[in-house]
């Protein structure tokens, strides 16, 4: 059965009885996808519109650990004898939340569930939590999405993450090492060291922007590598949502890695509901990886006058004569393969 439209969901809520003397849930079955059941519902005494999502196998977190935010809340739902062998989650509209926007949230969630009928429940559960967090972040931040620079930066980090996975680094270890979304000093912390990722679309030279004096300082995490990726813009490339989707497919066998990945996307500000705004296509044309050591030109707190407290600068890698390291050798030096 196809997932219901926003109009159908609004009509179903109108068909449910209003406030009653009996506390609890009143619901109507919407559809079933795999082992997951979905109901439209209202809850007395507040008469809030809601959707109930039933899982037969997935291990679910308590309400205190579920995503909360503006417009609607997420909670565990106790249905009593009507629960059957299912555990139920409820998305419930807050009294101040827009009914039309909440209907759009529910429609999107139903579409996600309906398109995942062959997906293991635990993986679907993690995807659902990620989608709900995304909608709540959307309501908190608005519709602006990532900046052009942030879009390119995320594409570069996802591209390197995929290449790390291609080198047979375990799924969870690779995603757990991705620290860029957490505003860490370096984008990847793997094994004994780190990799800083820089992306450019420049056609002349190979300029990369260094954000601070500390970014190229290897004293805290040796060995430190700089991975520089050059992208072109053409129809053979991929959009940011396509990079995200392809990475999700790679991580599907490991629900724990998927959970980390979805949280990282949330932290960096990527929301699925804004996917249509990212239309640029990125085609990787060159990647070079350099060891950041005493032979690498850089500014650090130890080689600049003490009166210089902060600095940003641009480095042209095309002018360097330092060695370009294959990623497989880098990961071996880091001790992760």
Secondary structure, 3 states (H helix, E strand, C coil): CCCCCHHHHHHHHHHCCCCCCCCEEEEEEEEEECCEEEEEEEEECCCEEEEEEEECCCCCCCHHHCCCCCCEEEEEECCHHHHCCCEEEEEEECCCCCHHHHHHHHHHHHHHHHCCCCCCHHHHHHHHHHHHHHHHHHHHHCCCCCCHHHHHHHHHHHHHHHHHHHCCCCHHHHHHCECHHHCCCCCEEECCEEEEEEEECCCCCCEEEECCCCCCCCCCCCCEEEEEEEEECCCCCECHHHHHHHHHHHHCCCHHHHHHHHHHHHHHCCCHHHHHHCCCCEEEEEEEEEEECCCCCCCCCCCCCCCCCCCCEEEEHHHCCCCCCCHHHHHHHHCCC
